[in-house]
Amino acid sequence: MEAGNRTGVSEFILLGFSEDPELQPLIFGLFLSMYLVTVLGNLLIILAIIFDSHLHTPMYFFLSNLSLVDICFSTSIVPKMLLSIHTENKAISYMDCLTQVYFSMLFPILDTLLLTSMAYDRFVAICHPLHYTVIMNPHLCGWLVFITWLIGVLTSLLHICLMKHLTFCRDLEIPHFFCELTHILELACSDTFLNWTLIYFMTGVLGVFPLVGILFSYSRIASSIRKMSSSGGKQKAFSTCGSHLSVVSLFYGTGVGVHFTSAVTHSPQKVSVASVMYSVVTPMLNPFIYSLRNKDVKGAFRRLLNRTTSCL
């Protein structure tokens, strides 16, 4: 790309993890395997929830949406990376890059808000069990998912609209394996004050506030569990909440890890590895967490397997 102030950028260069050609087959195989496991695992969760009437509850309605989002999140990043390795072409068009930025913001927002809705569901189920079916009715659950998507779509569009006004006059190489918003802003030569202000503001609103809500819900849940006299009731409460709390910890832990790594190191490779944990590994592990720690999901898997084998 020629130097100078450019508003009509045609493409960026994604540097990826390594320039070493001997490592490319290993990286390709590793990410292909993780992507296939992510899609298959989350798809099984969705199918189990759809075909098993025992899982037709608000908690698993939110879980099916979470699994769909995880599939889409990985699909917005990994296939393009695999194609770049396979074709040995690291270029990505300007519009494709903007699209990837959009989806890389949208799906984490959806994850955050869906996990918050699931925490509220557990709070109502354990702290107000007699009113659970009245409060968590299908109408409310549908509205929560609709509002989640609406907030995610509008917030991501707002970031993209601000990006459309940026100009680029430097080397357009992105030291990452996908187009991530902060990396794009670092390449801009125009004023990015509004962009960074929006990032910090929305991180607080859509990152910190939902986390506070989740922590508040689980503090009330823990208080209610301590008051239970039945050990069976306590065990059931821990069983239903354990999977969700593990996923929340993994999601926020890896997210904080990405930002912490970006702040303390100038190594693009270390930042990329941290981003892999957040954007690829977490969606892959979520189905394992729910299937290994949740008796209802394991039972649904067995019934789905039996139904499949009986049809063969």
VMD Tcl script that draws the C-alpha trace (Angstrom):
set ca {
  {0.00 0.00 0.00}
  {1.25 3.43 -0.79}
  {2.07 5.78 2.06}
  {0.11 8.92 2.72}
  {-3.28 9.88 4.00}
  {-5.84 7.40 2.67}
  {-9.56 7.31 3.20}
  {-10.24 4.61 0.56}
  {-8.42 1.69 2.13}
  {-8.86 -1.47 0.07}
  {-7.35 -4.09 2.38}
  {-5.47 -4.90 5.56}
  {-2.85 -7.55 6.25}
  {-3.46 -9.99 9.10}
  {-0.04 -11.10 10.35}
  {-1.42 -14.03 12.38}
  {0.65 -15.99 14.88}
  {3.88 -16.76 13.09}
  {5.74 -16.17 9.84}
  {7.41 -19.58 10.12}
  {6.07 -21.72 7.23}
  {6.84 -24.94 9.13}
  {4.35 -23.96 11.86}
  {1.48 -23.21 9.49}
  {0.26 -26.83 9.11}
  {0.30 -27.24 12.90}
  {-1.63 -24.01 13.44}
  {-4.09 -24.97 10.68}
  {-4.74 -28.40 12.16}
  {-5.08 -27.08 15.70}
  {-7.61 -24.39 14.82}
  {-9.55 -26.63 12.46}
  {-9.89 -29.21 15.25}
  {-11.01 -26.61 17.78}
  {-13.50 -25.13 15.34}
  {-15.06 -28.51 14.52}
  {-15.33 -29.39 18.20}
  {-16.93 -26.00 18.90}
  {-19.54 -26.38 16.17}
  {-20.31 -30.03 16.93}
  {-20.48 -29.57 20.71}
  {-22.71 -26.51 20.64}
  {-24.88 -27.99 17.90}
  {-25.45 -31.08 20.07}
  {-26.50 -28.81 22.95}
  {-29.02 -27.05 20.68}
  {-30.42 -30.32 19.29}
  {-30.70 -31.87 22.76}
  {-32.66 -28.86 24.00}
  {-34.94 -28.80 20.94}
  {-35.80 -32.52 20.96}
  {-35.96 -33.14 24.72}
  {-39.10 -31.84 26.42}
  {-37.38 -32.05 29.82}
  {-35.17 -29.14 28.73}
  {-37.98 -26.88 27.54}
  {-37.37 -24.44 30.39}
  {-36.14 -20.81 30.49}
  {-32.63 -21.83 31.59}
  {-32.12 -24.10 28.60}
  {-33.82 -21.66 26.25}
  {-31.09 -19.17 27.15}
  {-28.47 -21.92 26.90}
  {-29.54 -22.80 23.35}
  {-29.16 -19.15 22.37}
  {-25.75 -19.05 24.05}
  {-24.65 -22.13 22.08}
  {-25.84 -20.53 18.84}
  {-23.89 -17.37 19.63}
  {-20.75 -19.42 20.40}
  {-21.00 -21.17 17.03}
  {-21.40 -17.82 15.26}
  {-18.54 -16.23 17.22}
  {-16.07 -18.91 16.18}
  {-17.41 -18.91 12.62}
  {-16.80 -15.17 12.30}
  {-13.09 -15.66 13.04}
  {-11.69 -19.16 12.45}
  {-12.73 -19.99 8.83}
  {-11.14 -16.79 7.49}
  {-7.96 -17.57 9.40}
  {-7.90 -21.14 8.04}
  {-8.43 -19.84 4.50}
  {-5.55 -17.39 4.89}
  {-3.22 -20.17 6.03}
  {-4.36 -22.52 3.27}
  {-4.01 -19.96 0.46}
  {-0.94 -18.28 2.03}
  {-2.72 -14.96 1.53}
  {-2.91 -12.78 4.64}
  {-4.83 -9.93 3.00}
  {-8.38 -9.14 4.08}
  {-10.51 -6.58 2.28}
  {-11.62 -3.42 4.03}
  {-15.29 -4.44 4.03}
  {-14.50 -7.98 5.21}
  {-12.42 -6.49 8.00}
  {-15.26 -4.18 9.05}
  {-17.62 -7.16 9.00}
  {-15.27 -9.15 11.20}
  {-14.95 -6.21 13.61}
  {-18.73 -5.97 13.77}
  {-19.25 -9.64 14.61}
  {-16.27 -9.77 17.00}
  {-18.06 -7.08 19.04}
  {-21.62 -8.36 18.60}
  {-21.19 -11.92 19.85}
  {-19.27 -11.12 23.08}
  {-21.99 -8.59 23.93}
  {-24.63 -11.26 23.34}
  {-22.65 -13.71 25.49}
  {-22.48 -11.21 28.34}
  {-26.19 -10.37 28.31}
  {-27.30 -14.00 27.88}
  {-25.16 -15.05 30.84}
  {-26.76 -12.24 32.85}
  {-30.24 -13.45 31.88}
  {-29.28 -16.98 32.92}
  {-28.05 -15.69 36.29}
  {-31.39 -13.90 36.80}
  {-33.21 -17.12 35.91}
  {-31.25 -19.05 38.55}
  {-31.90 -16.27 41.08}
  {-35.66 -16.47 40.54}
  {-35.65 -20.30 40.52}
  {-33.81 -20.63 43.83}
  {-34.80 -17.49 45.73}
  {-38.43 -17.30 44.55}
  {-39.34 -20.88 43.53}
  {-43.08 -20.49 44.09}
  {-43.25 -17.56 41.65}
  {-40.76 -18.98 39.12}
  {-43.23 -20.02 36.41}
  {-45.10 -16.74 36.73}
  {-42.01 -14.51 36.56}
  {-39.97 -16.49 34.01}
  {-42.81 -16.90 31.53}
  {-42.17 -17.44 27.79}
  {-43.12 -13.82 27.05}
  {-40.41 -12.44 29.38}
  {-37.80 -14.92 28.12}
  {-38.51 -13.93 24.51}
  {-38.23 -10.25 25.36}
  {-34.94 -10.76 27.20}
  {-33.41 -12.49 24.17}
  {-34.85 -9.85 21.81}
  {-33.47 -6.98 23.91}
  {-30.11 -8.79 24.11}
  {-29.87 -8.95 20.31}
  {-31.13 -5.39 19.90}
  {-28.50 -3.97 22.26}
  {-25.74 -6.03 20.64}
  {-26.70 -5.09 17.08}
  {-27.09 -1.36 17.80}
  {-23.90 -1.10 19.85}
  {-21.83 -2.88 17.19}
  {-23.36 -0.75 14.42}
  {-22.48 2.39 16.35}
  {-18.82 1.32 16.51}
  {-18.82 0.54 12.77}
  {-20.40 3.91 11.91}
  {-17.63 5.71 13.81}
  {-14.99 3.55 12.10}
  {-16.29 4.49 8.65}
  {-14.99 8.04 9.19}
  {-11.43 6.99 10.02}
  {-8.51 7.58 7.69}
  {-5.39 5.42 7.52}
  {-1.95 6.68 6.58}
  {0.39 4.13 8.07}
  {1.39 0.54 7.50}
  {-1.86 -1.42 7.35}
  {-0.50 -4.60 8.92}
  {-2.58 -5.91 11.83}
  {-0.50 -7.92 14.36}
  {-3.39 -10.28 15.07}
  {-5.23 -13.27 13.58}
  {-8.50 -11.37 13.04}
  {-9.68 -7.79 12.67}
  {-10.12 -6.54 16.21}
  {-11.40 -3.02 16.91}
  {-8.54 -1.74 19.05}
  {-5.92 -2.94 16.56}
  {-7.71 -1.11 13.74}
  {-7.87 2.10 15.76}
  {-4.12 1.93 16.37}
  {-3.57 2.05 12.60}
  {-5.72 5.16 12.08}
  {-4.12 8.54 11.56}
  {-7.33 10.52 12.16}
  {-8.72 11.42 15.57}
  {-9.99 8.32 17.40}
  {-11.07 10.03 20.63}
  {-14.78 9.27 20.09}
  {-13.99 5.65 19.22}
  {-11.97 5.05 22.39}
  {-14.51 6.93 24.52}
  {-17.28 4.68 23.19}
  {-15.17 1.57 23.85}
  {-14.53 2.51 27.49}
  {-18.13 3.60 28.07}
  {-19.68 0.48 26.55}
  {-17.18 -1.77 28.35}
  {-18.43 -0.29 31.60}
  {-22.11 -0.47 30.68}
  {-22.12 -3.87 28.94}
  {-19.22 -5.47 30.77}
  {-19.10 -4.27 34.36}
  {-22.83 -3.74 35.03}
  {-23.84 -7.25 33.88}
  {-21.04 -8.72 35.99}
  {-22.31 -6.80 39.02}
  {-25.79 -8.17 38.31}
  {-24.44 -11.73 38.07}
  {-22.47 -11.38 41.31}
  {-25.50 -9.91 43.09}
  {-27.70 -12.77 41.85}
  {-25.24 -15.39 43.09}
  {-24.79 -13.66 46.44}
  {-28.54 -13.95 46.97}
  {-28.49 -17.53 45.67}
  {-25.70 -18.47 48.10}
  {-27.64 -16.91 50.96}
  {-30.76 -18.89 50.02}
  {-28.82 -22.16 49.70}
  {-27.31 -21.71 53.18}
  {-30.84 -21.43 54.60}
  {-31.96 -24.72 53.02}
  {-32.39 -27.54 55.51}
  {-32.44 -30.35 52.94}
  {-29.08 -31.59 51.71}
  {-30.79 -32.83 48.55}
  {-32.11 -29.34 47.86}
  {-28.66 -27.85 48.33}
  {-27.11 -30.42 46.01}
  {-29.71 -29.76 43.31}
  {-29.19 -25.99 43.61}
  {-25.43 -26.37 43.33}
  {-25.87 -28.68 40.34}
  {-28.05 -26.24 38.41}
  {-25.84 -23.24 39.21}
  {-22.41 -24.87 38.96}
  {-22.31 -25.13 35.18}
  {-23.46 -21.57 34.64}
  {-21.03 -20.17 37.21}
  {-18.17 -22.09 35.56}
  {-19.04 -20.63 32.15}
  {-19.30 -17.11 33.62}
  {-15.89 -17.50 35.29}
  {-14.32 -18.78 32.07}
  {-15.86 -16.03 29.94}
  {-14.92 -13.12 32.20}
  {-11.60 -14.65 33.21}
  {-10.38 -15.00 29.63}
  {-11.82 -11.57 28.71}
  {-9.93 -9.89 31.55}
  {-6.87 -11.90 30.58}
  {-6.94 -10.45 27.05}
  {-7.12 -6.86 28.31}
  {-4.49 -7.47 31.00}
  {-2.09 -9.05 28.50}
  {-2.59 -6.14 26.08}
  {-1.82 -3.67 28.86}
  {1.34 -5.27 30.24}
  {3.04 -6.64 27.13}
  {3.98 -5.31 23.72}
  {4.29 -8.80 22.23}
  {1.65 -9.37 19.52}
  {2.09 -13.14 19.88}
  {1.19 -13.09 23.58}
  {-1.86 -10.91 22.92}
  {-2.95 -13.26 20.14}
  {-2.61 -16.32 22.38}
  {-4.71 -14.61 25.05}
  {-7.32 -13.74 22.40}
  {-7.46 -17.40 21.33}
  {-8.48 -18.36 24.86}
  {-11.29 -15.80 24.76}
  {-12.58 -16.15 21.20}
  {-11.91 -19.81 20.34}
  {-11.23 -21.92 23.42}
  {-14.11 -20.58 25.56}
  {-16.84 -21.34 22.97}
  {-15.30 -24.80 22.55}
  {-15.30 -25.60 26.28}
  {-18.82 -24.39 27.12}
  {-20.57 -27.57 25.84}
  {-18.17 -29.75 27.84}
  {-18.87 -27.75 31.00}
  {-22.62 -28.11 30.62}
  {-22.52 -31.77 29.59}
  {-20.08 -32.88 32.30}
  {-21.54 -30.92 35.22}
  {-25.26 -31.04 34.42}
  {-27.30 -34.23 34.88}
  {-30.22 -32.90 32.83}
  {-28.04 -32.24 29.80}
  {-26.27 -35.60 30.11}
  {-29.65 -37.32 30.27}
  {-30.83 -35.39 27.21}
  {-27.69 -36.45 25.33}
  {-28.37 -40.10 26.13}
  {-31.97 -39.83 24.97}
  {-30.89 -38.02 21.79}
  {-28.30 -40.75 21.11}
  {-30.87 -43.48 21.69}
  {-33.34 -41.76 19.36}
  {-30.64 -41.41 16.68}
  {-29.50 -45.03 16.88}
  {-33.10 -46.29 16.80}
  {-33.64 -44.44 13.51}
  {-30.62 -46.08 11.88}
}
mol new
graphics top color blue
foreach p $ca { graphics top sphere $p radius 0.5 }
foreach p [lrange $ca 0 end-1] q [lrange $ca 1 end] { graphics top cylinder $p $q radius 0.2 }
display resetview
